[in-house]
Amino acid sequence: MSDAIEAQLDAIFAARDREDMQPTIDALLPVHTEHPEDPRVLYELGGAYDTAGDEATAIGFYERAMERGLAGDVRRRCWLQYGSTLRNLGRIDDSLRVFARARAEFPDSVALGAFEALTLHADGRPNTALASLLVLLAEHVDAPELDRYKPALRGNADHLASLDAGDDAAHAEVRQGPADGQLSI
């Protein structure tokens, strides 16, 4: 992607109004027409549709952006938005697979972990969701007052996760995805 396209996308994004995404979509459509295979253009257009409430349209753009080689932090953001959108559409198992793959690719992403917890909660596993958030706190929050309690947070997380252990076992195959490890996106 050229610096000019990057700058154009950044300017469009900076001018967006989350309450009225149509002008943003309208600004992105000509860029997409000129660069229909560009992964960042696909991602940004998907995100605009997503924010506008058209999640079903956004999914296709996210999938194509990933297929076309979206990379780096934008890829991490795409995984997050894609997984979250799947959850919002009620496709919980698909969302869990996306988050599992994304977390494998970006294991230190706190944002991915937080949104994965939302999917775990939507899947009827509130104990596992809370446990995962406690682990995120213990691993990623640097606060002197919290440091002495990190072992307790981890212990409580283990206990909470064990309460949903039957549900977790039932969903282990879903989280692992297809045997070849590929997610069809």
N, C-alpha and C positions, 0 to 999 in steps of 0.2 A: 504494500500500500504506500502510495506517495505521501510525502509530508503535506501536500496541498489537500488531499482527501482527508487526512487525519485532522488537519486544522478546520476543514469545513464541518466534519462530524462533531468536533469539539465545540464549535460555535453553535451549531444547531442544538446540541445537548445543553449548552449553557443558557440558551434562550428559552428552553422549554418551560411550559406551565403545566405542572402535574394535574391541575384541575381541568385543563383543556388541551389535550394532547393532539388534537386534529392539526393545528398548525405545524407541530413537530413532524407528524406523519407526512403532511403535505410537503414539508421541506426535505424529508428523507427520500420520498418516492423518486424524484428525478435523479438523485445520487444513486439509488438502487438501479434505475433504468440504465444509467451509464456504467455501473459496476455491479452487475447482477450476481457475480460469483465471489465478490470480495467478502471475506468472513466478518470483518468488523462492520461493514455496511449491513449485512444480514442480521448480525447481532443487535445493532442499534435500532434497526427497524422493528425487529422482534420485541425489543424492550419498549419501544414506543407503543406498539399495539398492546402489549401486556399492561402497561401503565394506564392505557385508555380503557382497559377492561375487556379487551378482545383477546383473551388468553388462547382460545382455539387457533387463532391466526398466528399468535406469537410462537406457539410450539413449533410450527413448520420452519419459521425463520431461525429459531434457536438450533434446531436439528441440522439445518443446512449450514449454519455458521460453523458448527462443530465438525461436520463432514468436510468442510472446505479448509480446515486447518487453523481455526482460531487458536491463538497461542497466548501464553503469559497470563497476566492478571486479568485481562479481558476474558480469557477462557474460564478462569475461576469464577468470575462474575456471571458468565453465561451458564455454567453448571448450576450455580445457586438459583438464578432466575428460572431456569428450565425445571429444576427439581421442585421449586416452590410453586410454579405454575401448574405442574402436574398434580401436586397436592391440592391446589385450589380447584382443579377440575375433577377431583375425586379419584384420580388415578394414583392411589396411595402406593401400591406395589411398584409401579413404574417410578414414582418419586423416590422410594427407598433404594431402588437399583441405581438411580442417577446419583443420589447422595453417596452411596457406597463407592461408586466409581470415582466420584469427585473427591471424596475424602482420601481415597487411595492415591490420587494424583496430587492432592494438596493437603497432606495430613496435618499441617499446622494452621489451617484456616479456621479461625474462630467463627467467622461468619457462616461458613458451610456447616460447622457443628451446631450452631444455634438454629439454623433453618432445618437441619436434619432433625433436631429435637422437636420442632413443630410437626414434622411429618410423623415422627414416632408417637407423638400425642394424638394426632389425627387417626393413627392406626390403632388407637385404643390401648396404648402402652404408656400411660402417664408416668409410671414409676421409672421406666427406662428413659423417658424424655428428661425427667428431672435429674436422674443419675448422670446423663450425658452432660447436662448443663453444670452440674457440680464438678465434674471432671474438667470441663473447660475452665471453670473458675480456678481450680487447683493448679492447672497447667499453664494458664495464660494471664492471670491477674497478679500483678506484682504490687502488693500492698503489705507493708510491714505488719499491720494488724491481722492480716489473713494468714501470713506465713506459718505461724505456729499451729494453725488449725487445718492446714492442707492435708495431713494424714487423716484427720477426722472426716474431712469432706470426701476423700477417696473411700474411706471405710463406709460412710453413709451411702455413697454412690454404689458401691458393691452390693450393699444390702438392698437398696431400692431396685437395682437391676435384677437381683435374684427373685424379687417378688413377681416380676414379669417373665421369669425364666421360661416357663412353658410357652408363652406367646413368642418369646425370642427364638426358641427352637423351631417353632412352626414357621417362622418367617426367615430362618437362616438361608434357606434355598432362594427365597425371593431376593434377599440382599446380595447374595453371591451372583445372581444372574445366570445367564446361560453357561453351560459347561466350558465353552471356549473362552469365557471371560469377556466377551464382546457384548456391548450394549448396542442394540440396533437403533441408531439415531441417524 
